[in-house]
């Protein structure tokens, strides 16, 4: 599992996916979320603007990241 150090209060899910290089661009990230391919704290979540905060875990295509 990778870690991502959060600078502010939160990062939006699609921005996190871009920063982690899991997708090439924001449109692709939005499609992956809409299709239910992203898990947030173990559950599928369809919110593209989801605010990911410290302690959260995001999973996508075999990749996992914990926000610290």
C-alpha positions as CSV (number, residue, x, y, z in Angstrom):
1,X,0.0,0.0,0.0
2,X,1.2,3.4,-0.9
3,X,0.8,6.6,1.2
4,X,-0.1,10.1,0.2
5,X,0.8,13.0,2.5
6,X,-2.1,15.5,2.5
7,X,-1.0,19.1,2.6
8,X,-4.4,20.6,3.3
9,X,-7.7,19.5,4.8
10,X,-8.7,17.2,1.9
11,X,-8.1,16.3,-1.8
12,X,-10.9,15.5,-4.2
13,X,-11.0,11.9,-5.3
14,X,-10.4,12.6,-9.0
15,X,-7.5,14.8,-8.2
16,X,-6.0,12.1,-6.0
17,X,-6.3,9.6,-8.9
18,X,-4.4,12.0,-11.2
19,X,-1.7,12.7,-8.6
20,X,-1.1,9.0,-8.0
21,X,-0.8,8.5,-11.8
22,X,-3.6,6.0,-11.8
23,X,-5.3,7.8,-14.7
24,X,-4.0,10.1,-17.5
25,X,-6.6,12.9,-17.1
26,X,-9.6,14.0,-15.0
27,X,-12.1,12.8,-17.6
28,X,-10.8,9.3,-17.3
29,X,-10.9,9.5,-13.5
30,X,-14.5,10.6,-13.6
31,X,-15.4,7.7,-15.8
32,X,-13.7,5.2,-13.5
33,X,-15.6,6.6,-10.5
34,X,-19.0,6.6,-12.4
35,X,-18.4,2.9,-13.4
36,X,-17.9,1.9,-9.8
37,X,-14.2,0.9,-10.2
38,X,-13.0,2.9,-7.2
39,X,-13.3,1.9,-3.6
40,X,-13.3,4.4,-0.8
41,X,-12.7,2.9,2.7
42,X,-13.6,-0.5,1.4
43,X,-16.9,0.6,-0.3
44,X,-17.7,1.5,-3.9
45,X,-18.4,5.3,-4.1
46,X,-19.7,7.1,-7.1
47,X,-19.0,10.7,-5.9
48,X,-16.5,12.3,-8.2
49,X,-16.0,15.3,-5.9
50,X,-15.6,13.2,-2.8
51,X,-13.3,14.8,-0.3
52,X,-10.6,12.4,0.7
53,X,-9.1,13.1,4.2
54,X,-6.4,11.8,6.5
55,X,-7.0,8.1,7.5
56,X,-9.0,7.3,4.3
57,X,-8.0,4.5,2.0
58,X,-8.7,4.5,-1.8
59,X,-8.4,1.4,-4.0
60,X,-8.3,1.3,-7.8
61,X,-7.3,-1.6,-10.1
62,X,-5.1,-3.3,-7.5
63,X,-3.5,-0.1,-6.2
64,X,-4.2,1.2,-2.7
65,X,-3.3,4.5,-1.1
66,X,-3.7,5.6,2.5
67,X,-4.0,9.3,3.2
68,X,-1.7,10.5,5.9
